[in-house]
């Protein structure tokens, strides 16, 4: 039981370090790709969007910047220590994390698009952005728990 607890603490510590290190990088190319995909999706859904730079765009009279957190790369990178399986081969891990990344990035784009669709229909940016983000991150949290079959310690 003690070794399980130390494993959790170690993985959470590594996750924190990964997230901090992730935010030390600009991720400019990845942000540009995300901006390209999002703007193209917004045009498909007939949202009024205008590209203003490689990582910025306007919706109506408001400008938006595709930041590192908008890409959710920090959540992905931070989840690696939580999902890494020590007894699996490197090739299986690479396959798993490649598929995980592709699904993760797709769901993140849907999250961003939904926020702008809600915003276009007059919902405030705070609610249009925070509700889908919260659902996305909570879903990720539950999925990680399920993957690791972690159980909360009983409250006494």
C-alpha positions as CSV (number, residue, x, y, z in Angstrom):
1,X,0.0,0.0,0.0
2,X,2.8,2.4,0.9
3,X,4.6,1.7,-2.4
4,X,1.3,2.5,-4.3
5,X,1.1,5.8,-2.5
6,X,4.7,6.7,-3.3
7,X,4.1,5.7,-6.9
8,X,1.2,8.2,-7.0
9,X,3.2,10.9,-5.4
10,X,6.1,10.3,-7.7
11,X,3.9,10.3,-10.8
12,X,2.1,13.5,-9.7
13,X,5.4,15.2,-9.0
14,X,6.7,14.2,-12.5
15,X,3.5,15.4,-14.0
16,X,3.9,18.8,-12.4
17,X,7.5,19.1,-13.6
18,X,6.5,18.1,-17.1
19,X,3.8,20.8,-17.1
20,X,6.1,23.5,-15.8
21,X,8.7,22.5,-18.5
22,X,6.0,22.5,-21.1
23,X,5.2,26.1,-20.4
24,X,8.9,27.1,-20.8
25,X,8.5,26.5,-24.6
26,X,6.6,28.6,-27.0
27,X,5.2,25.7,-29.0
28,X,4.8,28.2,-31.9
29,X,4.6,25.6,-34.7
30,X,2.1,23.5,-32.8
31,X,0.1,26.6,-32.0
32,X,0.1,27.6,-35.7
33,X,-1.2,24.2,-36.7
34,X,-4.0,24.4,-34.1
35,X,-4.9,27.9,-35.2
36,X,-5.0,26.7,-38.9
37,X,-7.3,23.8,-38.1
38,X,-9.6,25.8,-35.8
39,X,-10.0,28.7,-38.3
40,X,-10.7,26.2,-41.1
41,X,-13.3,24.4,-38.9
42,X,-14.9,27.8,-37.9
43,X,-15.2,28.7,-41.6
44,X,-16.8,25.3,-42.3
45,X,-19.4,26.1,-39.6
46,X,-19.9,29.6,-41.2
47,X,-18.5,31.4,-38.1
48,X,-17.3,35.0,-38.8
49,X,-13.6,34.5,-38.4
50,X,-10.6,36.5,-39.8
51,X,-7.0,35.4,-39.4
52,X,-4.8,38.2,-38.2
53,X,-1.4,36.4,-37.6
54,X,-0.1,32.8,-37.4
55,X,-1.6,32.3,-34.0
56,X,-4.2,35.1,-33.7
57,X,-7.6,35.6,-35.3
58,X,-10.7,37.8,-34.9
59,X,-14.3,36.7,-34.2
60,X,-16.5,39.7,-34.6
61,X,-14.7,42.6,-33.0
62,X,-12.7,40.4,-30.6
63,X,-9.2,39.2,-31.1
64,X,-8.1,35.7,-29.8
65,X,-4.6,34.3,-29.3
66,X,-3.9,30.6,-29.5
67,X,-1.9,30.2,-26.4
68,X,-0.1,27.1,-25.2
69,X,-3.0,26.1,-22.9
70,X,-5.4,26.5,-25.8
71,X,-3.7,23.6,-27.5
72,X,-3.9,21.5,-24.3
73,X,-0.4,20.3,-25.0
74,X,0.3,21.0,-21.3
75,X,-2.5,18.6,-20.2
76,X,-1.2,16.0,-22.7
77,X,2.4,16.3,-21.6
78,X,1.4,16.3,-17.9
79,X,-0.6,13.1,-18.4
80,X,2.4,11.1,-19.7
81,X,3.8,10.2,-16.3
82,X,0.3,9.3,-15.1
83,X,-0.3,7.0,-18.0
84,X,3.2,5.5,-18.5
85,X,3.2,1.7,-18.0
86,X,6.5,0.6,-16.6
87,X,6.0,-3.0,-17.6
88,X,5.1,-2.3,-21.3
89,X,7.6,-2.2,-24.1
90,X,8.7,1.1,-25.6
91,X,7.1,0.2,-28.9
92,X,3.7,-0.4,-27.3
93,X,4.1,2.9,-25.3
94,X,4.9,4.8,-28.5
95,X,1.9,3.3,-30.3
96,X,-0.4,4.1,-27.3
97,X,0.8,7.7,-26.9
98,X,0.6,8.3,-30.6
99,X,-3.0,7.2,-30.8
100,X,-3.8,9.0,-27.5
101,X,-2.3,12.2,-28.9
102,X,-4.3,12.0,-32.1
103,X,-7.6,11.4,-30.2
104,X,-6.7,14.0,-27.6
105,X,-5.9,16.7,-30.3
106,X,-9.1,16.0,-32.1
107,X,-11.2,16.3,-29.0
108,X,-9.4,19.5,-28.1
109,X,-10.3,21.0,-31.5
110,X,-13.9,20.0,-31.0
111,X,-13.8,21.7,-27.5
112,X,-12.4,24.9,-29.0
113,X,-14.9,24.9,-31.9
114,X,-17.8,24.4,-29.5
115,X,-16.7,27.3,-27.5
116,X,-16.7,29.6,-30.5
117,X,-20.1,28.2,-31.7
118,X,-21.5,29.1,-28.3
119,X,-19.8,32.5,-28.4
120,X,-21.3,33.2,-31.8
121,X,-24.8,32.4,-30.4
122,X,-24.3,35.2,-27.8
123,X,-23.0,33.2,-24.8
124,X,-20.3,35.2,-23.0
125,X,-16.8,34.1,-23.7
126,X,-16.2,33.1,-20.1
127,X,-19.0,30.5,-20.2
128,X,-18.5,29.5,-23.9
129,X,-14.9,28.7,-23.1
130,X,-14.9,27.5,-19.5
131,X,-17.7,25.0,-19.7
132,X,-16.3,23.0,-22.6
133,X,-12.8,23.3,-21.1
134,X,-14.0,22.0,-17.7
135,X,-15.8,19.1,-19.3
136,X,-12.8,18.3,-21.4
137,X,-10.4,18.3,-18.5
138,X,-12.7,16.5,-16.1
139,X,-13.3,13.8,-18.8
140,X,-9.5,13.5,-19.2
141,X,-9.1,13.1,-15.5
142,X,-11.8,10.4,-15.3
143,X,-10.2,8.6,-18.3
144,X,-6.8,8.6,-16.7
145,X,-8.3,7.2,-13.5
146,X,-10.0,4.5,-15.5
147,X,-6.8,3.7,-17.5
148,X,-4.8,3.3,-14.3
149,X,-7.6,1.7,-12.4
150,X,-6.7,4.1,-9.6
151,X,-9.2,4.2,-6.7
152,X,-9.5,6.9,-4.1
153,X,-8.4,6.0,-0.6
154,X,-11.4,5.5,1.7
155,X,-12.3,8.5,3.8
156,X,-12.1,7.7,7.5
